[in-house]
Amino acid sequence: MIYWDNNATTPVAEEVLEAMLPYMRRDFYNPSAAYGAARSVRRAVECAREQVAALIGAFPDEIIFTSGGTEASVSALAQFNNTLCLPTEHPATLRTLKGSSATVLSNGVADLAVWKGMLPGHDGASFAWANHETGVIQPVRSLCTAAVDCGARVHVDIVQACGKIPMNLHELPIDFASLSAHKLHGPKGVGALFVRRGTPFSPIMTGGAQEKYWRAGTENVPGIIGFGKAAELALAAADRYASLSVLRAHFMELVRNAGIEIIENGGTAPRLPHVFNVRVPGCMAESLFLLLEPMGLLCSTGSACTSAEPEPSHVLRAMGVSDRQARESLRFSLSRYSSEEEVIAGAEIFIRAVRKLKSVQSGVTGPVMVYR
């Protein structure tokens, strides 16, 4: 089975699993306890904090461990009274938002003039460094600088971008950033919130003294250790991610050489190297999706967080893509373990699926629709 839905979640790296196992067995102690064995666990947690901080160019004391990227984003947005975001944001932002959204251009990049014009009156600004459905990368420095110039604090969702492209948060005027382990071959159920030194922060999880009172509750030690190891591995594999754009281009070339018209949503914008959101005019994505799985290729018709919703992608609609075109769109997301051989095999499966679908369609019947 070829797995190309790594934006939804990644398989846990073997090295990560090995790092976690001792903290599920022998070193099971609560890191807040006072005896020596517990202090050893505490030191391991702090080592993981250093590893995560190194991945994003932060200080260890700026990292708060959370249950995932959603909790991190919700915690950051709770610091603002009126937030400006983009309409292409992840549901964790859009459904928490107290404020308004600016517009994006047809390629998914923020309309900077509109962003600047809407900022006055907002005390917070929030956007994703890279989009979860299209991989489109925003002009981070310009958006942050405009927000700061208007007196707004900035939250950046780096869940999809961190570990995939180089970043140093201290080089940008970012106050908060959210990230998640399971997007970079770490375990599910653990994430982190970056809070820049000196930035006021009111926790939404109160209780004990864990995480300097910033996030109460006994730490998910195995998850945190796994997150740290995953961050270390991602930092070491930075060159591998940069090369994935070559594999993406190869896939597109193979499909087009087979005589299939294929369009990349957001294809003219800067994008993460491993993501491509594509559509074949006249072929419904849901129908292709149901053919691809039994043929051996797993992908997505959008964000995993919205897969149960019948509405077309809000991301693509915000980019001006029609409902029909949005329903034709599939998301493929590779990983650093993807190979050229896998891409060739994946392209062959995709070509067979498209041809099979087109063979049962005609100008009279129109596209095959799938209803659930």
C-alpha positions as CSV (number, residue, x, y, z in Angstrom):
1,M,0.0,0.0,0.0
2,I,1.3,3.4,-1.0
3,Y,0.5,6.0,1.7
4,W,0.3,9.6,0.5
5,D,-1.7,11.2,3.2
6,N,1.1,12.4,5.4
7,N,-0.5,15.8,6.0
8,A,-3.2,13.9,7.9
9,T,-0.6,11.9,10.0
10,T,2.7,10.3,9.5
11,P,3.9,6.8,10.5
12,V,5.9,6.8,13.7
13,A,9.6,6.5,12.9
14,E,11.3,3.4,14.3
15,E,13.8,5.5,16.2
16,V,11.0,7.4,17.8
17,L,9.3,4.3,18.9
18,E,12.5,3.0,20.4
19,A,13.0,6.2,22.3
20,M,9.4,6.1,23.7
21,L,9.3,2.4,24.9
22,P,11.4,2.7,28.0
23,Y,9.0,5.5,29.3
24,M,6.1,3.1,28.9
25,R,7.8,0.3,30.8
26,R,10.8,0.8,33.1
27,D,10.9,4.6,33.4
28,F,7.1,5.1,34.0
29,Y,7.5,7.5,36.9
30,N,5.7,10.8,37.2
31,P,8.2,13.5,36.4
32,S,6.8,15.8,39.1
33,A,7.7,13.3,41.9
34,A,10.6,14.0,44.2
35,Y,12.6,10.7,44.1
36,G,15.6,10.1,41.9
37,A,14.0,7.9,39.3
38,A,11.4,10.6,38.7
39,R,14.0,13.3,38.4
40,S,15.6,11.2,35.7
41,V,12.3,11.2,33.8
42,R,12.1,15.0,34.3
43,R,15.6,15.4,32.7
44,A,14.4,13.3,29.7
45,V,11.4,15.6,29.3
46,E,13.7,18.7,29.4
47,C,16.0,17.1,26.8
48,A,12.9,16.6,24.5
49,R,12.1,20.3,25.1
50,E,15.5,21.3,23.9
51,Q,15.1,19.1,20.8
52,V,11.8,20.6,19.8
53,A,13.1,24.1,20.5
54,A,16.1,23.4,18.2
55,L,13.8,22.4,15.3
56,I,12.1,25.8,15.2
57,G,14.9,28.1,16.4
58,A,13.5,28.8,19.9
59,F,14.7,28.7,23.5
60,P,13.7,25.6,25.5
61,D,11.8,27.7,28.1
62,E,9.6,29.0,25.3
63,I,8.1,25.5,24.6
64,I,4.9,24.4,26.4
65,F,4.0,20.7,25.7
66,T,0.3,20.2,24.8
67,S,-2.0,17.4,23.7
68,G,-1.5,18.4,20.1
69,G,-1.6,21.2,17.5
70,T,-5.3,22.0,18.1
71,E,-4.8,22.6,21.8
72,A,-1.8,24.8,21.1
73,S,-3.7,26.9,18.6
74,V,-6.7,27.3,20.8
75,S,-4.4,28.3,23.7
76,A,-2.8,31.0,21.6
77,L,-6.0,32.4,20.2
78,A,-7.4,32.6,23.7
79,Q,-4.8,35.4,24.3
80,F,-6.5,37.7,21.8
81,N,-9.8,39.5,22.0
82,N,-10.2,40.2,18.3
83,T,-8.2,38.2,15.8
84,L,-7.6,38.6,12.1
85,C,-6.9,35.4,10.2
86,L,-7.1,34.0,6.6
87,P,-10.2,32.1,5.3
88,T,-7.9,29.1,4.4
89,E,-7.0,28.4,8.0
90,H,-7.3,25.0,9.7
91,P,-10.6,24.4,11.6
92,A,-8.7,24.6,14.9
93,T,-8.3,28.3,14.1
94,L,-11.5,29.1,12.3
95,R,-13.8,27.5,14.8
96,T,-12.1,29.2,17.7
97,L,-11.8,32.6,16.1
98,K,-13.2,35.8,17.7
99,G,-12.6,38.2,14.9
100,S,-12.6,38.3,11.1
101,S,-10.8,36.9,8.1
102,A,-9.0,38.6,5.2
103,T,-8.9,37.3,1.6
104,V,-6.4,35.3,-0.3
105,L,-5.5,35.4,-4.0
106,S,-6.4,32.7,-6.4
107,N,-3.2,30.8,-5.7
108,G,-3.9,30.7,-2.0
109,V,-1.4,33.4,-0.9
110,A,-2.7,36.2,1.3
111,D,-3.7,39.4,-0.3
112,L,-1.3,41.6,1.6
113,A,-3.0,44.9,0.8
114,V,-6.3,43.6,2.2
115,W,-4.5,42.1,5.2
116,K,-2.9,45.4,6.0
117,G,-6.2,47.3,5.5
118,M,-8.1,45.0,7.9
119,L,-5.6,44.8,10.7
120,P,-6.5,48.1,12.6
121,G,-8.8,47.2,15.5
122,H,-7.4,43.7,15.9
123,D,-5.2,42.8,18.9
124,G,-4.2,39.4,17.4
125,A,-3.3,38.0,14.0
126,S,-3.2,34.3,13.2
127,F,-2.3,32.4,10.0
128,A,-0.7,29.1,9.0
129,W,2.8,29.2,7.7
130,A,1.8,26.6,5.2
131,N,-1.7,25.4,4.3
132,H,-2.8,22.0,5.4
133,E,-4.6,21.2,2.1
134,T,-2.6,22.9,-0.6
135,G,0.8,23.3,1.0
136,V,0.8,26.9,-0.1
137,I,3.4,28.9,2.0
138,Q,2.4,32.4,3.1
139,P,4.7,35.5,3.1
140,V,5.3,35.1,6.8
141,R,7.6,38.0,7.4
142,S,5.3,40.5,5.6
143,L,2.2,39.3,7.4
144,C,3.9,39.4,10.8
145,T,5.5,42.8,10.2
146,A,2.2,44.3,9.1
147,A,0.4,42.9,12.2
148,V,3.1,44.2,14.6
149,D,3.0,47.6,13.0
150,C,-0.7,47.7,13.9
151,G,-0.1,46.7,17.5
152,A,-1.3,43.1,17.1
153,R,0.4,40.1,18.6
154,V,1.0,37.2,16.2
155,H,0.2,33.5,16.3
156,V,1.5,31.3,13.5
157,D,0.3,27.7,12.9
158,I,3.4,25.8,11.9
159,V,1.9,22.3,12.3
160,Q,2.4,21.4,8.6
161,A,5.5,23.5,8.0
162,C,7.8,22.7,10.9
163,G,10.3,19.9,10.1
164,K,9.6,20.3,6.4
165,I,11.2,23.7,5.7
166,P,13.9,25.5,7.7
167,M,12.6,28.0,10.2
168,N,13.9,30.2,13.0
169,L,11.2,31.8,15.0
170,H,13.5,34.3,16.6
171,E,14.2,35.8,13.3
172,L,10.5,36.8,13.0
173,P,8.1,38.9,15.1
174,I,6.1,35.9,16.2
175,D,4.6,35.7,19.7
176,F,3.0,32.2,19.5
177,A,3.4,29.2,17.3
178,S,1.6,25.8,17.4
179,L,3.1,22.5,16.3
180,S,2.3,18.8,16.5
181,A,4.4,15.6,16.7
182,H,2.4,13.3,14.5
183,K,3.0,15.4,11.4
184,L,6.7,14.7,11.5
185,H,6.9,11.0,12.3
186,G,6.2,11.4,16.0
187,P,3.3,10.0,18.1
188,K,-0.2,11.3,18.1
189,G,-1.6,13.1,21.2
190,V,1.3,15.5,21.8
191,G,2.2,18.9,20.5
192,A,3.7,22.2,21.6
193,L,3.0,25.9,21.9
194,F,5.9,28.3,21.4
195,V,5.5,31.4,23.6
196,R,8.2,34.0,23.0
197,R,10.0,35.1,26.2
198,G,8.3,38.1,27.8
199,T,5.0,37.5,26.0
200,P,2.0,37.6,28.4
201,F,0.2,34.3,28.5
202,S,-2.9,33.1,30.4
203,P,-3.3,29.3,30.4
204,I,-6.5,27.6,29.5
205,M,-5.5,24.4,31.4
206,T,-5.1,25.3,35.0
207,G,-4.4,23.2,38.1
208,G,-1.0,21.8,39.0
209,A,2.5,23.3,38.5
210,Q,3.3,21.4,35.3
211,E,4.9,23.3,32.5
212,K,5.5,26.3,34.8
213,Y,1.8,26.5,35.5
214,W,1.2,27.2,31.8
215,R,-0.4,23.8,31.1
216,A,-1.6,21.8,34.1
217,G,-1.9,18.0,34.0
218,T,0.5,15.2,34.3
219,E,2.8,15.2,31.3
220,N,2.5,12.6,28.5
221,V,6.0,11.5,29.0
222,P,6.3,8.8,26.3
223,G,4.7,11.2,23.8
224,I,7.0,14.1,24.8
225,I,10.1,11.9,24.5
226,G,8.9,10.7,21.1
227,F,8.2,14.3,20.0
228,G,11.8,15.3,21.0
229,K,13.3,12.4,19.0
230,A,11.0,13.1,16.0
231,A,12.2,16.8,16.0
232,E,15.8,15.7,16.2
233,L,15.3,13.4,13.2
234,A,13.4,16.0,11.2
235,L,16.2,18.6,11.7
236,A,18.7,16.1,10.5
237,A,16.6,15.2,7.4
238,A,16.0,18.8,6.2
239,D,17.8,18.1,2.9
240,R,15.6,15.1,2.2
241,Y,12.4,17.2,2.4
242,A,13.8,19.8,0.0
243,S,14.3,17.1,-2.6
244,L,10.7,16.0,-2.6
245,S,9.6,18.7,-5.0
246,V,11.5,16.7,-7.6
247,L,9.3,13.7,-6.9
248,R,6.2,15.8,-7.1
249,A,7.2,17.2,-10.5
250,H,8.0,13.7,-11.7
251,F,4.5,12.5,-10.7
252,M,2.9,15.4,-12.6
253,E,5.1,14.7,-15.7
254,L,4.1,11.0,-15.7
255,V,0.4,11.8,-15.5
256,R,0.5,14.4,-18.2
257,N,2.6,12.2,-20.5
258,A,-0.2,9.6,-20.2
259,G,-2.5,12.2,-21.9
260,I,-4.4,13.1,-18.7
261,E,-5.2,16.8,-18.0
262,I,-4.3,17.5,-14.4
263,I,-4.3,20.8,-12.6
264,E,-2.5,21.8,-9.4
265,N,-4.5,24.0,-7.0
266,G,-2.1,26.6,-5.7
267,G,0.5,25.4,-8.2
268,T,1.8,28.9,-9.0
269,A,2.5,29.8,-5.3
270,P,5.5,28.8,-3.1
271,R,4.5,25.4,-1.6
272,L,5.8,22.8,0.8
273,P,7.9,20.4,-1.3
274,H,5.9,17.3,-0.5
275,V,2.3,18.4,-1.0
276,F,0.2,18.6,-4.2
277,N,-3.5,19.3,-4.4
278,V,-4.7,18.2,-7.9
279,R,-7.8,17.8,-9.9
280,V,-8.7,16.1,-13.1
281,P,-11.5,18.0,-14.8
282,G,-14.6,15.9,-15.1
283,C,-13.5,13.3,-12.5
284,M,-15.1,13.6,-9.1
285,A,-12.4,13.2,-6.3
286,E,-14.7,11.0,-4.2
287,S,-15.0,8.5,-7.1
288,L,-11.3,8.5,-7.7
289,F,-10.6,8.1,-4.0
290,L,-12.8,5.0,-3.9
291,L,-10.9,3.5,-6.8
292,L,-7.5,4.4,-5.6
293,E,-7.7,2.6,-2.2
294,P,-8.3,-0.9,-3.5
295,M,-5.7,-0.3,-6.2
296,G,-3.2,0.4,-3.4
297,L,-2.9,4.2,-3.1
298,L,-4.1,6.1,0.0
299,C,-4.6,9.9,-0.3
300,S,-7.2,12.4,0.8
301,T,-10.1,14.5,-0.6
302,G,-9.2,17.3,1.9
303,S,-8.2,17.8,5.5
304,A,-8.6,14.8,7.8
305,C,-10.3,17.2,10.2
306,T,-13.1,17.8,7.7
307,S,-13.4,14.4,6.0
308,A,-16.8,13.8,7.5
309,E,-18.3,17.0,6.1
310,P,-20.2,16.9,2.8
311,E,-19.3,20.5,1.9
312,P,-16.5,21.3,-0.6
313,S,-13.2,22.4,0.8
314,H,-13.4,25.8,2.4
315,V,-9.7,26.3,1.5
316,L,-10.3,25.8,-2.2
317,R,-13.5,27.9,-2.2
318,A,-11.6,30.7,-0.5
319,M,-9.1,30.6,-3.4
320,G,-12.0,31.1,-5.9
321,V,-12.2,27.4,-7.0
322,S,-15.8,26.5,-7.9
323,D,-17.7,23.9,-5.9
324,R,-17.5,21.5,-8.8
325,Q,-13.7,22.0,-9.1
326,A,-13.3,21.6,-5.4
327,R,-15.1,18.3,-5.5
328,E,-12.7,17.2,-8.2
329,S,-9.7,17.8,-6.0
330,L,-7.4,15.3,-4.2
331,R,-4.6,15.9,-1.9
332,F,-1.4,13.9,-2.1
333,S,1.3,14.4,0.6
334,L,4.6,12.5,0.5
335,S,7.0,11.9,3.4
336,R,10.7,11.9,3.7
337,Y,10.6,8.1,3.2
338,S,8.9,8.4,-0.2
339,S,11.0,7.2,-3.2
340,E,11.1,7.6,-6.9
341,E,10.0,4.0,-7.3
342,E,7.0,4.7,-5.1
343,V,6.1,7.8,-7.2
344,I,6.3,5.8,-10.4
345,A,4.0,3.2,-9.0
346,G,1.6,5.8,-7.5
347,A,1.4,7.6,-10.9
348,E,0.6,4.3,-12.6
349,I,-2.2,3.6,-10.1
350,F,-3.6,7.1,-10.5
351,I,-3.5,6.9,-14.3
352,R,-5.4,3.5,-14.3
353,A,-8.0,5.0,-11.9
354,V,-8.6,8.0,-14.0
355,R,-8.9,6.0,-17.2
356,K,-11.3,3.5,-15.5
357,L,-13.5,6.4,-14.3
358,K,-13.5,8.1,-17.7
359,S,-14.3,4.8,-19.4
360,V,-17.7,4.7,-17.7
361,Q,-18.5,8.4,-18.3
362,S,-19.7,10.1,-21.4
363,G,-21.1,13.4,-22.6
364,V,-24.5,12.0,-22.0
365,T,-24.1,10.5,-18.5
366,G,-21.7,13.2,-17.3
367,P,-19.3,12.5,-14.4
368,V,-19.8,9.6,-12.1
369,M,-20.9,10.8,-8.7
370,V,-20.6,8.9,-5.4
371,Y,-23.1,9.5,-2.6
372,R,-22.6,8.2,1.0
